[in-house]
Every structure is written in C-alpha cells, then in structure tokens.
Amino acid sequence: MDRIRIRGGRPLEGEIPIGGAKNAALPLMAAGLLTDGPLVLRNLPDLADIATMRRLLELLGLRAEHDRAARTMTLSGAATHLEAPYDLVRRMRASVLVLGPLLARHGRARVSLPGGCAIGTRPVDLHLKGLELMGAEITLDGGYIEARAPRGGRGRLRGARILFPQVSVGATENLLMAATLAEGRTELVNAAREPEIGDLARCLAAMGARIEGIGTGRLVVEGVESLAGATHEILPDRIEAGTYACAAAITGGAVLLRGAQAEHLGAVVKTLQEAGVVVEETAEGLRVSRRNGLAGVDVMTEPFPGFATDMQAQFMALMAVAEGAAMVTETIFENRFMHVPELNRMGARINVHGASAIVRGVPRLSGAPVMATDLRASVSLVLAGLAAQGETVVNRVYHLDRGYERVEAKLAAVGADIERLPG
C-alpha cells in the first residue's frame, strides 16, 4: 500500500492548477443515465472515485469513454442492468446517486446501501422519503434499496412538493435528477445551495430539463418526457482550492491557485483572512500568501455558504500552528475528528469535547509516521507534514487518491519535499 513521505519546513512558492470538482463530477456522471446522450463532461478530474463511478455506469450498461489527456468523458447509451451492487457502492457513497436517474427513466432500481469514508452514518432516509413523495414504492431488503415507480399509468414518478427537514447535498442531487423526468411539477424546498448543485442543474438544463431557482434553496422542476445529450464544463474544485490555500498558509508561502474562484469557497475565504492569510482574487485565480503569523479563529461547519465540512480537517491542521486557541465545531458529521489523534502524534495540542475540538497552537509540529482514516483527514496530515520539522510518512493514502489528483506532484512543483513511496 502506497505511502507519502514529506520533509517539512519549506515555504511553497509558485502556481497550482485547480482541477474539476470531484463532488460535481460524480452526480454529473450519474446524470448520463437520464439520456441516450452523448453527454460530454469536460475538465474531469482523474481520481479513484471517478474510476469507481465509471465502472458502475458501465456495469449498468452505459458506454463511458474517458480521454484522460483531454480530461473529458463521453457517456452514451441506456442502462440495460438496473442493479448497483454492493461491491462497487460500498467503496463510494456517491454511487447512491444512480438511484434517482434509474428510477425516473426506467421505473425501477435496485441499489446497495452506500459506503465511502467512515465519517458517520450519513443515512439516505431523505433520498428515500423524497422518492416516496413522488410515488415510488421502496423497500429495504438484504442491504439493498428496492425501488419502483408508481404502478399503473405510464409508470413514471410524479411531481411533488418536498421539504427537506435539513439540508442534504446528496438528497437534493438525487431528487433533482429524478424530478427532471417526473410527471408534473416538483418543488424542492430547503434544497442544498452548494456550487456543485448549481453545476448539476445547469448541465441538466442544457440537456433540456426545465429548472427554476438555480443557486437558491428552492428548486422548481417541470418534468419533461426525455432529455438530450449536452456538453458541460465541470466547475473548479473548491475543496482542492481551499486545501492548497491552507498549504500555502501553513508553510508561510505564496501560491497562485489557477482557476480557483472565491465565490465557490463561501465562508472559507473570510475565515482564512481572519486567521491572517492573504487571499487575493486575480484574473487567473486566487493568490494566497501569509506575510505574518497565524491567529487562532473559531469555526463551525455549516451548509454552503457556511464553512464546508470538507475543509474542517485542513483548517484544524492550520490552527495547530496558529497563535492562541481555536474552537472547531463539526455540525454535519458526527465522526469527523479521526485525524485528531494523528495530528497530536505530530505535537499538536487538540482536545475533543463532543462535537467540538479545542486547538491550542504550538510553535512547530514534528514529523512522525501517521495513519490516514478518510479522505480529508489524509490531506490534513499532508498539510501538517509540510509544516513539521523532520520527516512525516502518511500511510493508507488510497483515501487521498479518491479526491486529490497527483497531490504529491502538485506540491512538489511549488517547492515541497514530498514523494510517493510504493507499498
């Protein structure tokens, strides 16, 4: 199993290109099930999760042509197999996003309950309740979701008013896709407003879907008989951008994040600025630097435009070397502090109290062997290694490969002493 070795203490200087957003690409790939296509996705990141979703779509019967050099994928054809098996779905929670499109277009689906990072239960109840409001008959059997469109009539889902009791990105995406082919009008209230939702909605609109309220918490969809193919450019990955912003800050460097957009980062930009990080918008992207010390800043994760839960671990690594104390409160997932013991092995002073972690900054971290537990925890340990004295070895980096493309190459290009060691 591969490891990443880092010798820290080198300020990062230069330019890092920001790739397409993984969290946008996965639902966009699932949208290929709604049409015979071709659906051409540009600026596609080359990640393990993308490969997993491609295998799943091909298993369902789609053709998925991936041109890595051109960073595009062309999806075409219709599903001939309506079961998403446990062996694939367990690897990545986003696999459950095939449920809505399969059910909407083919009238039935059998999808394994999902897996992914071990950061909490993350139930799919909101997905299923929304589909039931649209007339679907759903049962859970042997770890699988069995779903059928309403019996009688034309076997199509029906439009409905769906009020989410709490914001859910995945449920919003699944039900938005399902609503495009449902009979009548669907209203999604308290819908997620993450930039990836807007990206999906714009692609669906290019395919012929009728959607109002894009970018707001109320999406209204008038179902259509069928959708056509389209060509869509995936938006830049805001979490990758935020991660490399923390990398520049934690090393006291200056980096241009080419293609990054401040509007996609929500509260992350303001929080970094409060901590003493300079974030400047330019025509090429975001320029991030640190001219002075870091200050401890309290943060609470919230749905967009609040501070992203996917940035919590990275920001905690940054706060570990800030002056003073910071409180980091996690409100989205109940088990997302698994990086804390590993950061403490490197000399950080972090204490967890329920849903909050108190971080007392230290002058420096020390390199150590550490173990990655999930995707964002993995990269927080890389960030800590960049700032630490001595050598850090991050084990189990397959988590990292799920969401960061060529992370060691991108960091090495701006001056990091980092390399991948084969297992």
C-alpha positions as CSV (number, residue, x, y, z in Angstrom):
1,M,0.0,0.0,0.0
2,D,1.4,3.4,-1.1
3,R,2.7,6.0,1.4
4,I,3.6,9.6,1.1
5,R,6.8,10.9,2.6
6,I,7.3,14.6,3.4
7,R,10.2,16.6,4.8
8,G,8.7,19.8,6.0
9,G,9.7,23.3,6.6
10,R,9.8,24.6,3.0
11,P,7.6,27.5,2.0
12,L,5.5,26.8,-1.1
13,E,6.0,29.2,-4.0
14,G,4.5,29.1,-7.4
15,E,1.3,28.0,-9.1
16,I,-1.0,25.1,-8.6
17,P,-3.7,24.3,-11.2
18,I,-7.1,23.5,-9.7
19,G,-8.8,20.6,-11.4
20,G,-12.5,19.9,-11.9
21,A,-14.6,19.3,-8.8
22,K,-15.0,15.7,-7.8
23,N,-18.2,16.5,-5.9
24,A,-19.7,18.0,-9.1
25,A,-18.3,15.3,-11.5
26,L,-19.9,12.3,-9.7
27,P,-23.6,13.5,-9.9
28,L,-22.9,14.8,-13.4
29,M,-21.8,11.3,-14.4
30,A,-24.9,9.8,-12.9
31,A,-26.9,12.2,-15.0
32,G,-25.7,10.3,-18.0
33,L,-28.4,7.7,-17.0
34,L,-31.1,10.2,-17.9
35,T,-30.4,10.3,-21.6
36,D,-29.1,8.3,-24.5
37,G,-26.5,11.1,-24.9
38,P,-23.9,11.7,-25.7
39,L,-23.2,13.6,-22.5
40,V,-19.7,15.1,-22.8
41,L,-18.1,16.2,-19.5
42,R,-15.1,18.4,-19.7
43,N,-12.5,19.3,-17.1
44,L,-13.0,15.9,-15.5
45,P,-10.6,15.1,-12.6
46,D,-8.6,11.8,-12.8
47,L,-9.4,10.3,-9.5
48,A,-10.2,6.9,-7.9
49,D,-13.8,7.9,-7.2
50,I,-14.2,8.9,-10.9
51,A,-12.9,5.4,-11.9
52,T,-15.4,3.8,-9.5
53,M,-18.3,5.7,-10.9
54,R,-17.3,4.9,-14.4
55,R,-17.1,1.2,-13.6
56,L,-20.6,1.4,-12.0
57,L,-22.1,3.2,-15.1
58,E,-20.5,0.7,-17.4
59,L,-21.9,-2.2,-15.3
60,L,-25.3,-0.6,-15.7
61,G,-24.9,-0.6,-19.4
62,L,-23.7,2.8,-20.4
63,R,-20.7,3.5,-22.6
64,A,-18.2,5.7,-20.9
65,E,-15.2,6.8,-23.0
66,H,-12.6,8.5,-20.8
67,D,-9.9,10.6,-22.5
68,R,-7.5,11.3,-19.7
69,A,-5.3,13.5,-21.8
70,A,-8.2,15.8,-22.8
71,R,-9.8,15.5,-19.4
72,T,-13.1,14.5,-20.9
73,M,-15.6,11.7,-20.6
74,T,-18.4,10.9,-23.1
75,L,-21.4,9.0,-21.7
76,S,-23.9,7.4,-24.1
77,G,-26.5,4.6,-24.3
78,A,-29.1,3.5,-21.9
79,A,-29.0,1.3,-18.8
80,T,-29.6,-2.3,-19.5
81,H,-29.0,-3.5,-16.0
82,L,-30.8,-1.8,-13.1
83,E,-28.8,-3.0,-10.1
84,A,-25.9,-1.2,-8.5
85,P,-24.1,-3.9,-6.5
86,Y,-22.6,-3.7,-3.0
87,D,-19.1,-4.4,-4.2
88,L,-19.0,-1.0,-6.0
89,V,-21.4,1.1,-4.0
90,R,-19.6,0.2,-0.7
91,R,-16.4,2.0,-2.0
92,M,-18.1,5.3,-2.5
93,R,-21.2,6.9,-1.1
94,A,-21.9,8.9,-4.2
95,S,-22.8,5.7,-6.0
96,V,-26.3,6.0,-4.5
97,L,-26.8,8.9,-6.9
98,V,-27.7,6.4,-9.7
99,L,-31.0,5.6,-7.8
100,G,-33.0,8.7,-8.8
101,P,-32.0,8.6,-12.5
102,L,-32.6,4.9,-12.9
103,L,-36.0,5.1,-11.2
104,A,-37.0,8.2,-13.2
105,R,-36.1,6.8,-16.6
106,H,-36.6,3.0,-16.2
107,G,-39.3,2.8,-13.5
108,R,-37.3,0.6,-11.1
109,A,-33.9,0.3,-9.5
110,R,-32.0,-1.9,-7.0
111,V,-29.2,-0.1,-5.3
112,S,-27.0,-1.2,-2.4
113,L,-26.9,0.9,0.6
114,P,-23.8,3.1,0.3
115,G,-20.3,3.2,1.8
116,G,-17.5,5.7,1.5
117,C,-15.4,7.4,4.2
118,A,-16.1,6.3,7.7
119,I,-17.1,9.7,9.0
120,G,-20.6,9.0,10.3
121,T,-23.8,7.2,9.4
122,R,-24.9,9.6,6.7
123,P,-28.3,7.9,6.2
124,V,-30.1,8.0,2.8
125,D,-33.5,8.5,4.5
126,L,-34.1,11.9,2.9
127,H,-33.4,10.4,-0.6
128,L,-36.0,7.7,0.0
129,K,-38.6,9.8,1.6
130,G,-38.4,12.3,-1.3
131,L,-38.8,9.5,-3.8
132,E,-41.8,8.1,-1.9
133,L,-43.5,11.5,-2.1
134,M,-43.0,11.2,-5.8
135,G,-44.9,8.0,-5.8
136,A,-42.1,5.4,-5.6
137,E,-42.6,2.2,-3.7
138,I,-39.5,1.5,-1.7
139,T,-38.4,-1.5,0.4
140,L,-35.1,-2.3,2.1
141,D,-34.1,-5.9,1.6
142,G,-30.7,-7.6,2.4
143,G,-28.8,-4.3,2.4
144,Y,-30.4,-3.1,-0.9
145,I,-32.8,-0.4,-1.8
146,E,-35.6,-1.8,-4.0
147,A,-37.5,1.0,-5.7
148,R,-40.3,1.0,-8.2
149,A,-42.2,3.9,-9.9
150,P,-45.9,4.1,-9.2
151,R,-47.9,1.1,-10.6
152,G,-50.4,1.8,-13.3
153,G,-50.5,4.8,-15.7
154,R,-47.2,5.2,-17.5
155,G,-45.0,4.1,-14.6
156,R,-43.4,7.5,-14.1
157,L,-42.6,9.3,-10.9
158,R,-45.0,12.1,-10.1
159,G,-44.1,15.7,-9.2
160,A,-44.3,16.6,-5.5
161,R,-43.5,19.3,-3.0
162,I,-40.6,18.0,-1.0
163,L,-39.5,20.0,2.1
164,F,-36.1,18.8,3.4
165,P,-36.0,18.9,7.3
166,Q,-32.3,19.5,7.0
167,V,-30.1,20.5,4.1
168,S,-28.7,17.4,2.2
169,V,-26.5,17.7,-0.8
170,G,-26.9,14.1,-1.9
171,A,-30.7,14.0,-1.5
172,T,-31.0,17.3,-3.4
173,E,-29.0,15.9,-6.3
174,N,-30.8,12.6,-6.4
175,L,-34.3,14.1,-6.3
176,L,-33.4,16.9,-8.7
177,M,-32.3,14.4,-11.3
178,A,-35.4,12.2,-10.6
179,A,-37.7,15.3,-11.0
180,T,-36.5,16.1,-14.5
181,L,-38.4,13.1,-16.0
182,A,-41.3,13.0,-13.5
183,E,-44.8,13.9,-14.5
184,G,-45.7,17.4,-13.4
185,R,-44.1,19.9,-11.1
186,T,-41.6,19.1,-8.3
187,E,-40.6,21.7,-5.7
188,L,-37.5,21.1,-3.6
189,V,-37.7,23.4,-0.5
190,N,-34.6,23.9,1.7
191,A,-32.5,22.4,-1.0
192,A,-28.7,22.5,-0.8
193,R,-27.1,25.5,-2.3
194,E,-23.6,24.2,-2.8
195,P,-21.9,25.3,-6.1
196,E,-21.9,21.6,-7.2
197,I,-25.8,21.6,-7.1
198,G,-25.9,24.6,-9.4
199,D,-23.4,22.9,-11.7
200,L,-25.6,19.8,-12.0
201,A,-28.7,22.0,-12.5
202,R,-27.1,23.9,-15.3
203,C,-26.0,20.7,-17.0
204,L,-29.5,19.2,-16.7
205,A,-30.9,22.5,-18.2
206,A,-28.5,22.1,-21.1
207,M,-29.9,18.6,-21.6
208,G,-33.4,20.0,-21.8
209,A,-34.6,20.0,-18.2
210,R,-36.8,22.8,-17.0
211,I,-35.5,24.1,-13.7
212,E,-36.1,27.4,-11.9
213,G,-34.3,28.7,-8.8
214,I,-30.8,27.5,-9.6
215,G,-28.4,28.7,-6.9
216,T,-31.2,29.2,-4.3
217,G,-32.7,27.0,-1.6
218,R,-35.9,26.4,-3.6
219,L,-35.7,24.5,-6.9
220,V,-38.8,24.1,-9.1
221,V,-38.7,21.4,-11.8
222,E,-41.3,20.9,-14.6
223,G,-40.8,17.3,-15.7
224,V,-40.2,16.6,-19.4
225,E,-40.7,13.4,-21.5
226,S,-37.0,12.9,-22.3
227,L,-33.6,14.6,-22.1
228,A,-31.0,15.0,-24.8
229,G,-27.2,15.0,-24.7
230,A,-25.1,18.0,-24.0
231,T,-21.5,19.2,-23.4
232,H,-20.7,20.6,-20.0
233,E,-17.6,22.0,-18.4
234,I,-17.2,21.0,-14.7
235,L,-16.6,23.8,-12.3
236,P,-13.2,24.1,-10.4
237,D,-12.9,22.0,-7.2
238,R,-13.4,24.4,-4.3
239,I,-12.2,21.9,-1.7
240,E,-9.0,21.3,-3.6
241,A,-8.5,25.1,-3.8
242,G,-9.2,25.5,-0.1
243,T,-6.8,22.7,0.7
244,Y,-3.9,24.2,-1.3
245,A,-4.8,27.6,0.2
246,C,-4.1,26.0,3.6
247,A,-0.9,24.5,2.3
248,A,0.4,28.0,1.3
249,A,-0.6,29.4,4.6
250,I,0.7,26.6,6.8
251,T,4.2,26.9,5.2
252,G,4.3,30.7,5.0
253,G,4.5,30.6,1.2
254,A,2.7,32.4,-1.7
255,V,0.8,30.3,-4.3
256,L,-1.5,31.2,-7.2
257,L,-4.4,28.7,-7.3
258,R,-5.1,28.8,-11.0
259,G,-8.8,28.6,-11.9
260,A,-10.0,28.9,-8.3
261,Q,-13.0,31.1,-7.6
262,A,-13.6,32.9,-4.3
263,E,-17.4,32.7,-4.7
264,H,-17.3,28.9,-4.6
265,L,-15.4,28.8,-1.3
266,G,-18.1,30.6,0.8
267,A,-17.1,31.3,4.3
268,V,-13.7,29.6,3.9
269,V,-12.1,32.7,2.4
270,K,-13.3,35.0,5.2
271,T,-12.1,32.6,7.8
272,L,-8.7,32.3,6.3
273,Q,-8.4,36.1,6.2
274,E,-9.4,36.3,9.8
275,A,-6.6,33.9,10.6
276,G,-4.1,36.2,8.9
277,V,-3.9,34.6,5.5
278,V,-3.9,37.0,2.4
279,V,-6.4,35.8,-0.2
280,E,-6.5,38.0,-3.4
281,E,-8.7,37.5,-6.4
282,T,-7.0,37.8,-9.8
283,A,-8.0,37.1,-13.4
284,E,-6.1,33.8,-13.2
285,G,-7.5,32.6,-9.9
286,L,-6.7,33.1,-6.2
287,R,-3.4,34.3,-4.9
288,V,-2.8,33.0,-1.4
289,S,0.0,34.1,0.9
290,R,1.0,34.6,4.5
291,R,3.1,37.6,5.4
292,N,2.9,37.4,9.2
293,G,1.8,34.9,11.9
294,L,-1.4,32.9,12.1
295,A,-4.1,33.7,14.6
296,G,-6.5,31.2,16.1
297,V,-10.0,31.5,14.7
298,D,-13.2,29.7,15.9
299,V,-15.1,27.9,13.1
300,M,-18.3,25.9,12.8
301,T,-19.1,23.8,9.8
302,E,-22.4,24.6,8.0
303,P,-24.1,24.0,4.7
304,F,-23.0,26.4,1.9
305,P,-22.3,29.3,2.0
306,G,-21.1,28.4,5.5
307,F,-17.7,26.8,6.3
308,A,-17.5,23.5,4.4
309,T,-17.3,20.3,6.5
310,D,-14.8,19.1,3.8
311,M,-12.4,21.8,4.9
312,Q,-12.6,21.2,8.6
313,A,-9.6,18.8,8.9
314,Q,-7.4,21.0,6.8
315,F,-8.3,24.1,8.8
316,M,-7.6,22.3,12.0
317,A,-4.1,21.4,10.8
318,L,-3.6,25.1,10.1
319,M,-4.9,26.1,13.5
320,A,-2.5,23.6,15.1
321,V,0.4,26.1,14.4
322,A,-1.5,29.3,14.9
323,E,-1.0,31.7,17.9
324,G,-3.6,31.3,20.6
325,A,-6.5,28.9,20.6
326,A,-9.3,28.0,18.2
327,M,-12.5,26.0,18.6
328,V,-13.6,23.8,15.6
329,T,-17.2,22.6,15.8
330,E,-18.5,19.9,13.4
331,T,-22.2,20.1,12.8
332,I,-22.5,18.0,9.6
333,F,-21.0,14.6,10.5
334,E,-20.7,13.1,13.9
335,N,-17.4,11.2,13.5
336,R,-15.2,13.6,11.7
337,F,-12.4,14.1,14.2
338,M,-10.4,10.9,13.5
339,H,-7.5,13.0,12.3
340,V,-7.0,14.5,15.8
341,P,-5.0,11.6,17.4
342,E,-2.7,11.6,14.3
343,L,-2.2,15.4,14.5
344,N,-1.4,15.1,18.2
345,R,1.2,12.5,17.4
346,M,3.0,15.2,15.5
347,G,2.9,17.5,18.5
348,A,-0.4,19.3,18.0
349,R,-2.4,20.2,21.2
350,I,-6.0,19.3,20.3
351,N,-8.7,18.1,22.7
352,V,-12.1,16.9,21.6
353,H,-15.2,17.6,23.6
354,G,-18.3,16.2,21.9
355,A,-18.8,18.0,18.6
356,S,-16.1,20.5,19.2
357,A,-12.3,20.4,19.2
358,I,-10.2,22.9,21.1
359,V,-6.9,23.6,19.3
360,R,-4.1,25.3,21.2
361,G,-1.5,26.4,18.7
362,V,2.1,25.2,19.1
363,P,5.3,26.9,17.6
364,R,6.0,23.9,15.4
365,L,5.0,20.3,14.6
366,S,7.3,17.3,14.5
367,G,7.4,14.8,11.7
368,A,6.1,11.3,12.5
369,P,4.6,8.2,10.9
370,V,0.8,8.8,10.8
371,M,-2.2,6.8,9.5
372,A,-4.9,8.3,7.2
373,T,-8.5,7.4,8.2
374,D,-10.6,9.2,5.5
375,L,-10.2,11.5,2.5
376,R,-10.0,14.9,4.2
377,A,-8.1,13.5,7.2
378,S,-5.5,12.2,4.8
379,V,-4.8,15.6,3.3
380,S,-4.8,17.3,6.7
381,L,-1.8,15.1,7.7
382,V,-0.1,16.0,4.5
383,L,-0.5,19.7,5.4
384,A,0.8,19.1,8.9
385,G,3.8,17.3,7.3
386,L,4.5,20.3,5.1
387,A,4.9,22.5,8.2
388,A,6.6,20.0,10.5
389,Q,10.3,19.6,11.3
390,G,11.7,16.4,10.2
391,E,10.1,13.6,8.2
392,T,6.4,12.6,8.1
393,V,5.1,9.4,6.4
394,V,1.4,9.3,5.7
395,N,0.2,5.7,5.4
396,R,-3.0,4.4,3.7
397,V,-3.0,7.1,1.1
398,Y,-5.6,5.3,-1.1
399,H,-8.1,7.6,0.7
400,L,-6.2,10.6,-0.6
401,D,-6.4,9.3,-4.2
402,R,-10.1,9.3,-4.0
403,G,-10.3,13.1,-4.0
404,Y,-6.9,14.6,-4.9
405,E,-5.3,14.3,-8.3
406,R,-1.5,14.0,-8.3
407,V,-1.2,15.7,-4.9
408,E,2.4,14.9,-4.4
409,A,3.3,16.2,-7.9
410,K,1.4,19.4,-7.5
411,L,3.0,20.1,-4.1
412,A,6.5,19.2,-5.4
413,A,6.1,21.6,-8.3
414,V,5.8,24.5,-5.8
415,G,8.7,23.5,-3.7
416,A,7.6,20.8,-1.3
417,D,9.9,18.0,-0.4
418,I,7.4,15.2,-1.0
419,E,7.3,11.9,-2.8
420,R,5.1,8.8,-3.1
421,L,6.6,5.6,-1.8
422,P,5.3,2.3,-3.3
423,G,3.8,-0.1,-0.8
